[in-house]
Amino acid sequence: MTGDLHNSHTLVDTALDLKTKRLSPIELLEYHFDRIDMLNDKFNLYITINRDNALLEAEKATKEILDGHYKGPLHGIPYSVKDIFYTKGIPTTAGEKKLRCFRPGYNATLISKLEQSGAILIGKAHASYGEFFPEPDYGFTKNPWNSRYFAGYSSDGPAAAVALGTDLFSIGSDGGGSIRYPAACCGVIGLKPTFGRVSRHGSTVFGIPNDHAGPFTRTAKDAALVMNVISGYDKMDPYSSNHHVPDYLKDIEKSIKGLKIGVLSGECWDSVDLEISNAINDAINTFKQNGCQIKYLPASTIVTAGNFHTLLSEVESAAYYQDQLKHWPAYYPDILMWRVINGSRVLAIDYVQAIQIRQHLIKEISDCLNQVDLLITPITMLPPPVLGKFRFTLNSQPLGISDLSSKFCRPFNMSGHPALSVPCGFTSKGLPIAFQLVSNYFNESVLLNASNIYQKCSLWHLRRPYTTI
């Protein structure tokens, strides 16, 4: 039963096999540990592997299901989490070796929710931070499609792990593209929910007003299943929202005929690689063929506002952590201290200007989404670069990795809108291409519905990296 899981089974498929007892959690976990043992060293996916605890949980889940105590679709499902989320008694390093002995005394809220659902934590996935630390303590995760190439930054381990099938879903964080960009590089679904939709309590948060937690999966339907578990109000997160949480699977199969999709026009596309723009245009045509209405929209602030993202993130993080700065806790990562110190040095006039830009940005996005149901944009200007290459030239302009990866992502961190990375093709070098869908606040359902119908037509998500065991 387990021999072809990587190529044929989604999270939804596997959940059904567990529910109907065609597969046991123990068999499933052993299969995934076999993949980890073969692939982890080559691709640098995990910082900590939770083998002993996971085996105990799989035995428990197997007995529960056999005894008729099935908890739901995630019961017995192996998953990983980016190594910034607290896991009780399990090292949480935030990608820094100085924290390798830090074992939190409690779980992050979303870890507790997943634990209650019966999901099984298989490992703490890699987290690296690109140009912030060009030589990260634990190295970089390698791209599943070609190990010479970049898998993305920050949530690179979770994205690559899902692409390689070492777990069935993963949880990452996104403060400026850190879910969507690695998802695009690795060819998987990556969802940044609405700000406040998923609790961040119990995580090392780098950008207080910008950070979001969300899932990596192979399919939109898989992401809906995970969102049903991790979403909702948490009194421990001061930014958490009590907005109603729908069943994300309820409308995921409905027709998208008549759905209005906005395409940002003009300067948005000037710097985008031709293979990427062609693939996204093909995706737009697929939506047209399914009865969607396409509307071209001017959006000058959306294209440029990301330049103010880092300033806002650093200043507002500095304000949040100011009390700790004099006696910085040993279990806080250096990258967070670096951002807090930078934020403490920003001039008030620059911060006020950035706030004004954010207000203009939110108005512009709202104006666009008053005319359409979704926006579609690129995720990145260029395909995944060669591993370790952080400086580029495009149209004679010098670019850093953050320019490459965040131009189209950061505006929606600043505004808090939900955004989804969807695979839509491959470059001539065999590297993944993706587009971004953006919707109104708390309307992740339309993102998942539209991307699910697209995936049924395009089938890009069925391709797998050429790695077998």
HELIX and SHEET records of a PDB file:
HELIX    1   1 LEU A    5  SER A    8  1                                   4    
HELIX    2   2 LEU A   11  LYS A   19  1                                   9    
HELIX    3   3 PRO A   25  PHE A   43  1                                  19    
HELIX    4   4 ARG A   51  LEU A   66  1                                  16    
HELIX    5   5 LYS A   97  LEU A   99  5                                   3    
HELIX    6   6 THR A  109  SER A  117  1                                   9    
HELIX    7   7 GLY A  130  PHE A  132  5                                   3    
HELIX    8   8 ASP A  156  LEU A  164  1                                   9    
HELIX    9   9 ARG A  180  CYS A  186  1                                   7    
HELIX   10  10 ALA A  220  ILE A  230  1                                  11    
HELIX   11  11 GLY A  266  TRP A  269  5                                   4    
HELIX   12  12 LEU A  274  GLN A  289  1                                  16    
HELIX   13  13 SER A  300  THR A  304  1                                   5    
HELIX   14  14 ALA A  305  PHE A  308  5                                   4    
HELIX   15  15 HIS A  309  LEU A  325  1                                  17    
HELIX   16  16 ASP A  334  SER A  344  1                                  11    
HELIX   17  17 ALA A  348  LEU A  369  1                                  22    
HELIX   18  18 ILE A  401  SER A  406  1                                   6    
HELIX   19  19 ARG A  410  SER A  415  1                                   6    
HELIX   20  20 GLU A  444  SER A  458  1                                  15    
HELIX   21  21 TRP A  460  LEU A  462  5                                   3    
SHEET    1   A11 TYR A  46  ILE A  49  0                                        
SHEET    2   A11 ILE A 120  ALA A 125 -1                                        
SHEET    3   A11 PRO A  78  LYS A  82  1                                        
SHEET    4   A11 PHE A 169  ASP A 174  1                                        
SHEET    5   A11 HIS A 212  THR A 217 -1                                        
SHEET    6   A11 ILE A 189  LYS A 192 -1                                        
SHEET    7   A11 ALA A 419  PHE A 426 -1                                        
SHEET    8   A11 PRO A 432  VAL A 438 -1                                        
SHEET    9   A11 LEU A 374  PRO A 378 -1                                        
SHEET   10   A11 LYS A 260  LEU A 264  1                                        
SHEET   11   A11 GLN A 293  LEU A 297  1                                        
SHEET    1   B 2 ARG A 391  LEU A 394  0                                        
SHEET    2   B 2 GLN A 397  GLY A 400 -1                                        
END                                                                             
